[in-house]
């Protein structure tokens, strides 16, 4: 037994015994302990926490722990799953538990604390998206706190039961009672039940004195709205019992009952890139202040959420390549593209106003003209800056902004100046400024330099972007609409972040994805991979800063390519495609392992396998030209690449610059693909950092290098391939994710969703469930094997469901581009043997969209294009033009704009009513909904429902 005494450690104070009880099933070698804020519970040092012991009771495993404390003891605490060395394997989600002992406790009393493990899914409703937006914590903050007292002296037959329940979804003015089987709880009449007191942070408590003879007691919680409507919690009756045979009987029982069991909350939202929005006020692209109009449309349509693509500055190349929103110049700076120049000042000169009106007409195009729009906005912003810079830069609000953001803002402004001065973002070309240092930065941004106005201009633009996005975000919160951001998996290799923090990145590598639904050849995004080992040294401070910055604007976010936090597809920086990569981290195939399996010819398996017949088959009669220009014949009819063209990027350069290029001008693409195929014709990839380690090439059985091996080698490689990709890495990847993802989740109180599409390791979904991460389900990309189309009615609750996303064609385009697939969908999903319409009619869209609204998923989020397809009026544009991204094209131009303005959409009451009907008929929550104390049908519970035993 541990004795805590009091803060002063004096033994003369009254002591009581706390008995903790928690039902929890562990695996072999695991145990539970409690760590808390006071020394009796280890002062948050888990290794010094209170160890619990397991006891089997009926069909449950109960973990017990006793500790002696002073009678006035209070603390915060949490439960942890640990191994035999007390290393933490798992911990509870949500806020720390708060323990305040009931009044009236005397020397020697035993207080029994019965807890439930706090599941991650329950903790979601304490995230800012729900707490501060949908359920409006400011309203609950006005609720008067009440004391929980005991107004009765106890005799030996009395036991005090304290009921504690969490109700984060309770509306203002509502109350909670506990009703049950005995008189003190109203004998199942909720109106006569025990009223609980609000004690803060969405928790309610009440003490009840029960006679020992009254146990066991069955009970449930019931909520009453301000209007008097009542709603009994779902699920079976709860029960509290006592062990009357125990020699040391607990006089006090604290029932920490978790959350009130409501029907699963479900909401809906709309997704649209910031650049795709069109309004009457914008200059050629969506702007942050347009979000206020989008929020109004969302509210009218019944949506609680607006989802955006990344909005960080991507101005790396100074051209339309920068339209790619996932390649950040800075993970902190906002993109100047989304600035509303008209809102920069109340005193814009007449000539500048005239210029704004002229360029508004010029930029009002079908698609975004990225280069013209950005240069125009920056030009106008500079003119206004030159007129009012002294006023703004000396204002208290600007000074506060600079002070709160200077850690990233000053390096960003200095980078932008150097980028423009050297005419490149490749900071390795910046001479003495190639290596970042705080001393150099101080000189670069100091007052009195010739370029100080340039630096201040970047401050100025970021200040106004901050002000405009903050205004839109505050408006969304007021309207109970969540703004959901996007956290890109990578940063551009020529970015502020790689300049300032070079050790956090593996600059000789690139990030991508193996072949999947999006691209059969894999993807190469070009970002350097992360040096997780270095990042861990300050507990992932760079990531924590990113999430803190995002939370200034957003209350939810999407983790792009969440698989990258388990393992990333790492490619050499000389790769142009995404096929010949390896997972990092991963357990490779060792040379010893391969030798023990009878595989010894490592050069044969890891070098491009090029024979004359392969060249003839691939290039026909042109093969001799290819061989002469790109290859050496090192054995009779066996070839290898020349050193100057032995990588994909070198091949691209060689094709463009070879003196013989006139011979293949019209065949350039096919020759490049053919040479890439030759380069990728391997079965093993040798580790560039350790030549004794190997990785099986993805889809190695598709290569002629594999097909020409003997049967023994093929069988061994098949087995090792499956083991590498689907077995041996699972525990490593799980551990990697559990190091990094909790840091992200704990860096802010935003609601987190993970984009878990692609090749999914078995460990991913269990970890996401454990951490309370919401997954993504796209109907055309089912997670289930042997399914061509997902079944929304079978999706799990902890998901976002959607008919399409920005990385694939829209619902309309998908329907119309493949006749065979359309027919299969119509037969298997719609359930009709008739010929499906070739055009994606509003009726077809309605059917598919309704499937998703009706799904059990917590969120149904729809691309705006798919929603507009509910009405013929908005389908005049060719469906293919509404695609946002083509993942197979690394140089895709991200420029789609909605062809109608938000003002027009707000005037269209019909489509808003159609969408809202879909929301309400599916039982999803919507802004303005009044649901407190109502059952699932929204009707007041009858007295029969309340008075009859559930």
N, C-alpha and C positions, 0 to 999 in steps of 0.2 A: 504493500500500500504506500502511496505517495502522500506526504503531508505538505499542504501548501501554506498553512498558517494564513497570515494576512500580509499586506504589503510590507509591514515592518518585521514580519517573521516571529511575532510574540506568540507563545504557546498558550497564554492565558485566555485567548479569545475562544468563544463557543465554536465548536467544529461540527460539521454535518458530513454525511457520506453521500457522494454522488454515485449513482449506479447507471452507467450508460448501457443502452441496449439497441442493437441495430441488426435487423435481418439482412444477410448478404451472403451469396454463394461465391466462394473463392476457388481458385484452382490450386493444385498441389504446389507447395512451396510459397504460397501467398498468405498473408495475414493482414489484419486491420489494426490501425492505431488512430488515436486522436491527437492532433496538435492544435494548440490554441494560444491566446494572447497572454495568459498568465503562466507563471513558473510551474504550477501544478500540471500544466499540459505542455510543457516544453518551451514556452515563450516563442512559438512558431518554429522551433528547431525540431524537425520531424524525428530525428534520431533520439531525441530526449522526450518524445511525446508519450502518451499513455497507451501502452500495449493492451489489446483486447484479446480475450480468450473465447474460442468457439464452443457452443453448446447446442446439441440437437434438441429441438422442441417440436413435437409432431412432425410435420414435413418441412420444417424450416431449419436453417442454420443461423443461430443467433450469436452475435458477438457481444461479449460483456466486458466491462471495465469499471473498477471502483477507484475512487480517489477521495481523500478527506480534504475539506476546504473550510474556510471561515463561513459563518452563517450568512454574512452579507456579500458572498462571492458573486461576481459578475465576470463574464468573459465572452470573447468570440472564439469559435473553434470550427474545425472541419475534420472530416474523416479521410483517411488515406489508405490505399492498398499498397503494401510493401512486400519486399522479398525477405529472405532470412537475414540479410544484412541491413535491413531497414532502408533500402533504396526504394524510392517512390516509383511505383508502377502505374498508379492511377490515383486521381483525386476527384473529389466531388465538384460538380459544376455550381455556378451561381454564387451569390453573395455568401460571405462568412456567416455562420450561425451565431446568433446572439443569445446568451443564456442569462436570464435574470431569475433568481430563485423566488418562488412564491413567498408572500408575507406570512409571518407567524411561525416560521421554522425555528425549532428549539434544539438545544444541545443534544447530540446523539441521533437526531432524526436521519432517516434515509430518504433521499429524493431520487426517484427512479425516472430517468429521462429516456423515453422511447422515441427513437428517431427512425426516419426512412432515408435511405441514400438519395441525395439530391441528383436526379437525372438531368442530363444536359438539355433535353427537350423541354423540361419544366422551366429551366433557367432562361429560356429564350424570351419569355414574356417580361423579364426584367431588363432586356436590352432596350436601348433608346428608341428603336423603331416602334416598339409597343408602348413602353413606359412613358416616353415624352411626346409621342405623336398620336398613335391610335387611341390609347387609353388616357392620354393627357395627364401626366403626373402633376402638372400645376394645379389641376382641379383637386386631386387627392391631397396635395400639399396643404390645401386650405382646410382639410378635414381636421377637426379638433382631436388631439391625442387624449386618450382616456386612461385612467389608472385602473389596474386590475387588483381589487382588494378582496379580502376575506372577512365577511361580517358575521362570523360565528365562531364560538369557542368549540374546540374539538373534544370528543370523548374517545376512549380506546377503540370503539367500533367504527370510527369515522376514518375515511380516506379522502384526501383532497385530490381531485383530478383537474389538471389545468389543460384545457383544450386550446391548441394553437393551430391556426390554419392560415395559409397564404392565399390571397385573392388578388393577384395583379390585374385581373381583367374586370374588376368590379367598378361600376360607374359611380360618379359622384352622387351623394345622397343615398346610396344603398347601404344596407346593413346586413349582418350575418348572424344567424342563430344556429344552435346545434339542437336537433330534436332526436328523441330516441325512446327507448322502451320503458323508462322509469318516470316517476312523477316530476322529478327535477328537470327532465328534458321534454316534458309536455306530452308524454305517452303518444308520440308520433303526430301530435298536432303542432305544426310549425309555429302557429301564432302563440302557443303557450311554451315554446321552447326557450332554452337558455340563450339570452342575448350576449353576443361577444362584443368586446371593446376594441376599438381601433388603437393599435400601439405604434403605428408608423411603418414605413417601408412595405406597405400592402399586407401587413400581418394583423391578425385579429386574435384576441385571447379572452378566455373567461375561466374562472375557478368554479368548481362544483363540488360540494361535500356529499359523498355517497357513503351509505352503510355497507359494511363488508358483506352483509347478506344479500345486497342488491346485485352483486356481480355474478356472472358477466353482464355487461351492459352493451346493447346494440345501439348504434346511432348513425346519423348522417348530418351533414351541414346543409343549410338552406339559406339562400340569399333573398332579400326583399329589396325591391327597387323603391325609389322615393315615392312612386305612385302607388305602392302597396302590392305590386305584382310579386309573386313568389316563384321560386325555382329551386327544387330539390336537386342536389348533386347527383350525377350519374353513377352507375356501378353498384356493386353489392354493398350491403350494410357494413359499416365499420364495427369493430368490437374491442372492448377493453375488459380484461380479466385480471385477477390477482391470484397469487399463490398463497392461499391461507395457511398452508402447512409450513411456510418458511419461518424459521425462528427469529429472523430479523426482518420483520414486515416493513415494507415501504409505507410511510404515512402520506407521502406526496408522490403523485405520478404526473409527469409533464408529457402530454401526448403531442409530439411535434408531427402533425399529420400531413406535412407536405402541402400540396396545392389542392384547392377545391376542384373537384372533378367535373369540369364543364364539358360540354360537347366540344370536339376539336375545333379550334378557331381556324377559319379559312378566309383568305382574301384574294384579291385580283389586282393586276397592274398592267401597265402598257410600257413597252420598250421601244426606244427610238434614239438613234445617235444624236448628239447635240448638233452636229453639223447638218443633219437632215431636216431639222425643223425649219418651217417657212412662216414668216409673219409679215404684216404690213410695214413693220418698222425696221426689219433687219436689212443689213447690207450684204446680200449675197450668201448668207450662211446663218444658221441658227445662232442665237446669242443668249447669254445667261438670263437676261431679263425676260426672254421669251418663255422661260420656264413657268412664269406666273400664269400666262395664258394656258400653257399645257396642263398645269395643275387644275385650273378652272374646268378644262375639258375633262380631265380625269375624274374630278368630283362629280360632274354632271353625268358621267358614264358609269359611276359606281366603283371607281378604282381607288384603292388605298396606296398605290405605289407607282412611281415613275422611275424607270430604269434607263441609265445612260451608258454609253461606252466611255472609255478613258478620256479625260478632259485636260490632261497635262500638256505642256508645251512639247512639241515634237520637231522644232525648227532646227534640224540637223543639217540638211542638204541645201536648204534655200530654194526648193523646187517642190513640184507636186508629189514627189516621193514621200514628203513629210506628211501627206494626208493620212498615212498609216498611224492610227491612234495608239497602237500598242508599243511603239518604239520611242520611248520618252527621251527628250533632251534633259529633262529634270523631272524627278518623281514628285517634286514639291511645287514647282511653278505651274500656274494655269496657262492655258493657251491663249495668246493675244487674239487669235482668230475669233473668239467668242465675246470680244469686247464690244459694247455698244458705244460708239464714239459720240453719239448725240447726248449721252448721259454724263459725259466727262465734265461738263461745266454748264452753269446757268447763263454764262455770258459768252457764248460762241459768236464770233463776228459774223456779219451777214454774208460775207464772201465765202466763209467756210461752210455756213449753212447751205448756201447755194451749191457748193461743190458736193456736199453730202447728198443733196437731192439728185444731182446729176449722176453720181456713181451708183446711187440706189437703183436707178433705172438700168444702167449699164450692167450691173451685177445680178439683176433679177433674171437668172437663166434657169434652164431646166435642171442642170446639175451645178454643183459647187465648182467655181473656178478658183481653185485653192490659191494659186500664186497671185492672181490679180486681186482677190479679196484681201489676203493678208497684207500685201504691199500697200493697198489703198488705205486700209485701216491704220496701219502704222504711220503712214504719211500724214493722215489727218490728225492722228493722236499727237504727233510731234508738233504740229502747228499749234494745237491747243496747249500742249505742254509748254512751249516756248512763251506763250502769253501768260500763263498762270502758275509757272513752276514755283516761284517764290512763295506765293500764297499757299499752295498745296503742301510743299515740302516743309514749311514752317508750321503747319497746322498740328494741333495736338493729336488728332486721329491718325494722321500719317506717321507721326513720330512714334505713336504707340504700336502701329502696324510694323514699322521698321524694327523696333525694339523686340517685338514678339517673334519676328521671323528672320532676323539677321543671320542666323546660323546657316540657313540655306539661301537666303535672298542675296546676300553679298557675293558668295561664290557664283551664283547664277548670273548676276549682272556682270561680273568680271568675265565670266565665260562668254557671254554674248558679245561683249566688247572685243575680246580676243578672237572669237570666231569671225567677226566681221572684219577685223583688222588684218588677220592672216588669210581671210577668204577660205577658211576651212574649219570644220569642227573636229578634225583629226588633231587632237592636242599633242600627238607625238611630233607634229610639224611646227610647234610653236617655239622652238629654240629654248631659251632659258626659262620660258613659262610652261614647258612641257610637264615639268614636275611641280605639282601644287605644293604650296607651303603657306602657312598663315602669315608669314612675314611678307611674302610677295603679294598676297591678297590685300593686306593692309595698305600697301603702296598703291595697288591698282585702284582701290576704291576711295583713296584719301582725297579730301578736298584740296583744291588748288592745282590739280592736274589738268592738262588740256582736254582730257576726255571725260572729266567728271560729269558734265552734262549728259553724256551718253549713258554712263552708269546710272545716273539719277532717272533718266528716262525709263529704263527698265524697272527701277523701283516703282515709278509712277504708274506704269501700265499694270504691274502686278497688284498694286494697291487698289486701283479701280476695278480690276477683275475680282479681287477679293470682296470689295464692297458690293459689286453687282451680284455675284453668286451668293453672298451672304443674305442679301435682300430676298433673292428668290427662294433660298433655303428656309428662311424664317417664314415666308409666305406659305410654303408647302406645309411646314409644321402647324401653322395656324389653321390650315384647311384639313388637317389630319391626313396628309399625304406624305408617305415616305419617299425621300430622294435616295435612290440606290446607285452607288458609284461602281466603278470597276477597277480592280487592282491588277495591273498587268504583271505577268510572270517575269518579264525581262526589262532591261534598259538598253538603249543603244550603246554600242561600244564606244562611240564618240559622244559621250554625254558628260554633263556636269558631275554626275555621280561617279563615273569611272575615273574622272580627272581628280576629284577630291579624295575618293576612297579606293584607290587602285588595288589595294590588297584584298578587298572584299570580292574581287572578280577574278575568274580564270580567263585572262585575256587571250590565251592561245586556243580557246575553244569557242564553240557556238552552240546555241540552244535550238532545239527543234522538237519534232514528234515523229515516232516511227510510223510506218504506213498504217492508215486506218480509213474510216469512212470518208474523211475529207480529201485524202490524197494517197493513192496506192504507192506512190514513190516516197512517202514521208514528207515532212516539212522542215525547212531550215529557216529559222527566224533571224539568225545572225547575231542574237544577243550573246554576250559572254555568259558562261554559267557562273553560279555563285560559289564562292569559297566559304562553305558553311562552317568549316573549322575556325576560320578567322572571324567570321561573324559571331560565333558563339562566345568569343572572348569578352564581349561587353553585353552579353545576353541579347544579341540581335538588335542592338540599339538603332541601326539604320532602318530596320523594319518597323520597330516601335515608333520611330519618328514619322514614318510614312503614314501609319494608321492614325496617329494622333492628328496629323495634318488633314487627312481625309475626313475625320470625324467633325471638323469645323463646319463642313457643308452637308455631309451625308449621315443618315441614320441606319443605312444598310449598305452592304457592298458585296460584289461578286468577286471571288478569288479566281482569277483567270488560270486555267490549266492547273487545278489543284494537285494533279498527279505529280507536278514538279516538286512539291514539298515532300513527296515520298521518294521519288527518284526522277531525275531529269534525263532526257535523251540528249547526250552530249556528242557533238561532232567536232572534228578538227577544224580550225579556222580556215583551212584551205578547201573545205568542202563547199560546194554550191547547192547540192541537193540534201535531202534529209535521210537517205537510205542507209548509208554505211556509218552507223553510229553505235554507241553503247550506252547502257544505263549507268548513271552515276548517282549515288554509290551503287556498286554491285559486286558480288563475289565472282571473280573471273574463273575461267578454266585454266588451271596451272599446267605448266609443261609436264610436271610429274604425273598429274592426273591423266593427261592425254597419252603419255607413254605407257601408263599402266593399262590403258584401254587398247593398246596396240597401234596408236596413231603416232607416227614419228616424223613424217615428212612435212615439217611446219612451213617451209618455204612454198611447197606445192599448194598448200591449203590457204596461205595468207597472202600470196602474191597473185596479181591478176592472171587468170588462166587463159592464155591467148594462143590458139593453134591456127594454122593456116585455113583449115576448113571452117572455123568460126568466122574468120575475116571474110572469106568468100560468101558465106551464108548471109552475113550482116551487110556487106557493102557491095556484093556482086563484083562486076568487073572493075569497079573502082577501088578494090581492096589494095591493089599495088600502090596506088597513089597515097592512100592512108598509111600503109606500112612504111613507105619511104619517108613520109613527113613526120610521123609521130612515134614510130616503133623501131626497135633494134631486134634483129634476129639473133638470139643468143645460142640457139640450137637449131638443127634443121627443122623448119616449119613450126618453130616455137618462138614466140615474140614477147618482148617486154617494152614498157613505155620508156621513152627517152627521159632523161632527168628533167629537162626543161618543160615537160608536159605530163608529169606523173601525178598531178592532182587535178581535181575538177576545175578549180579556178585557173590553173595554168593552161588547161585545155581550152577554156574560153578565150584566154588571151592569145594563145597560139592560133586558134581559128581566125581571130580578128586580124592578126598581124603577120601571118605567114606570107611569104612572097608568092606562094602558090594559091592564095585565097581566091584568085579569079577562077580557079578550076571548080570551086564548090559554092559559088555565090548563091545559086538557087537551091542548094542542098544543105545549107549551113545548119539548119535545125536538125535534120535527120542525121547528119554527120556528128554533131555534138551529142545527140542522144545515143548514137551507136558507140562513140568513144566512151561515154559515161558507162554504158552497159559493160564494155570491156573492163574498165577500171573497177567496176563493182562485181566482177565475176570471180568472187572469192567465197570461201566458206568460213574462214576465221579471220578476225581482225586482231592484229598484234598490238598490244598496249604500247603506245609511243613512249611511255615513261618507265616501262619494265618489260623487256623483250621476252620474258619467260611467262607472261600472262596473255591470255587470249579470250576473245569474245565471239560467240557464234554470230555470223552475219544474219540480219533479219531476212526471213523467207529464203534461207540458204538452199532449200530444195528446188527453188525456181532457177538455179544457175546450172550452166553446163559444167562448171567446175565440180559441182556435187554429182551430177548425173554420170560423169566419167570416172568416179571413184569405184573401188571394189565394194561388194555388198557388205562386208564386215564394217568397213569404214562408214558407209552410209548409215547402217543401223546404230553404230555408236554415236554418230553425230546427231541423228534424230533424237536419241535419248538425251544426250547432253543439251541439245537445243531446247527441248521441252523443260528440262531441269533448270536451265539458266533463266528462261523467260517466265516460267509458271510455277516454280517450286522453291529453289534454293534462296531466293532473295526476300521472301515474304516477311520473315522476322526482322531482317535488316531494314527493309523499307518501312515497316510499321514503327520501329524504334526511331527512324529518322524523322518521320512525320510527327511523332509524339514529342520530339525535341523542339520542332520549329512551329508547328501550327498553334499549340497553346499560347505561345508568346504573342502571335498575331491576335488571337481571340481575346487575350487579356490586356492588349494595348489600348483598347477602346471599348465602349459599350455598344458599338454598332452591331446590327444583326448580320451574320456572315453566311453567305451561300457559296458553294463550291462548284465550279464547272468541271464535272467528272465524266467527260466524254472521251472516247478513244479506247485504247487498249487498257482495260482496267484490271490491275492486280487484285487478287482475292482479299488483300488486307485493307483495301481502300474504304469500302463501305462500312465495315465494322468500326474503323477508326473514326470516320465521319459521324457515325451514330454515337460513338462514345463521347465525342467532343461537341455534339449538338450542331453539326454543320449540315446545312440543307443542300441536298444534291439537285441535279438538273436532269430532267427527262424530256427528250425530244422524240416524238412519236416515230419518226422515220429512222431513228438510231437507237433501237431497243438495247437495253443491257442484257436481256435474257437471250441465251443462245437459241438458235433454231427459230427465232421469230423475225419476220421481215418488218412487221409494224408493231410498235408498242401498244399496249392496251391501257388507256388512261384510267379506267375503272379499277385497275389492279395496282396502280402506283401506290407506294407507301406514303404515309403522311408527311414525313420529313423530306419533301421534295418540292421543287418548282417544276411545273409542267408547262410545255409550250409546243405549238405545232411546228414552229421553225425558230431560227435564231439568225444573228447577223452573219454567221459563218456558213450559211447554206442558202439555197434559193427560197423565195417566199412560198407560202402555201399555194398561191395561184400558179406560180411558175413550176413548182414541183408537180402539181397535178397535171399540167398541160405538156410537160416535156417528155413523158415516157408512157406510151399507150399501154404496154403490157403491165407495168407496175400499177397504173391507174385501175386497170381491170381487176388485178389481184386485190387491191385495196377495197374496191367496191364490193367484191365478193366476200372477203374475209372480215372486213371491219364494218362495212355498211350492212352486209348480210343480204345482198341482192344478186341474183343471177342475171339481171338485165344488163344491157350495154350501158356503161357509165357515160355521162355527157363529156364530150371532149373538152369543153370549156368549163373552167371552175366557176360555176354559177354561185350567186349568193346563197342558194339553198345548200349547195355542197359545203360552202364555207361555214354556214350556220351549223350544219351537222357536226363538222369537225371541231369547231370552236366550242360548241356546247359540250361535246365529250370532255374537253379539257376543263371547262367551268365545273362540270359535275364530278370531276376526279377527286379522290380523297386528298390529293396534294395540298399542303398548307397554302401554297401560292400557285395561281395560274397567271402567267405573265405573257402577254401577246405582243409580237411586233406590230407596230401601228399599221403597216401595210396589210397584214392579215385581217385586222379589224375593219379597215376601210373597204376590204373586199366583200363585206356584208351588204354593200349597196352598189348596184350597177353603175351609178353615177361616178364612182371613184375607180372603175376598172377599165377606163378608156386607154390608159397608158399600157404599152406592152409589158407583160408580167416580168420578163427577163430584165427590164430596165430598173426594177425595184430591188434588185439584189444589192446588198451592201458590200459583201466581200466574196472574193473567189480565193479560197485557201490554196489552190493549186498554183496561183500566180503570185510569187513573192513581191512583184512590183505592181500589184493591183492599185488602181486609183480609187480611193475611198471618197466618193463625191455624190452619192445619192441624196436627192432632196425630195421631200414630199411635194406633190404637185399642187396641193391646195394649202391655203394659209390657215393658221390656227383660228383666226377671226372667222373665216368661212365655216370651219368645223364647229365652232361655238354657235354659229347661227343655225346649223343643221340639227334641229331638235329631234328629228326622226332617228338618225343613227345613234345619237346619245341615248334615246329611249330604248332602242333595240338592244344596245349593249347592256344598259342597266337592267333590263328585263332578264337577260342571261345571267347577270350577277345575282339578282335577287332570287330568281327561280332555282338557282343552284344552292342556295343557302349560304352563300359567301357574304362576309361582312362588307359594308360600304359606308362611306362618310355620311354622317348624319343619322345613321341607324340607331334606333332606340331598342336595346335588347336586354337591359338589366332586368333580371327577375322573370324573364320569359322563357318558356321551354323552346324546343327546336322549331316549333311551328309559329313561335312568336305570340302565342296566346297565354292568357293567365291560367295558372294551374288551378284545377278544381279542388274543392275540399275533399273529394273522394281520393284524389291523388295524394293529398297531403296527410289526410287522417288515416288512410288505410296503410297497413304495414307494407313497405316496399318489398 
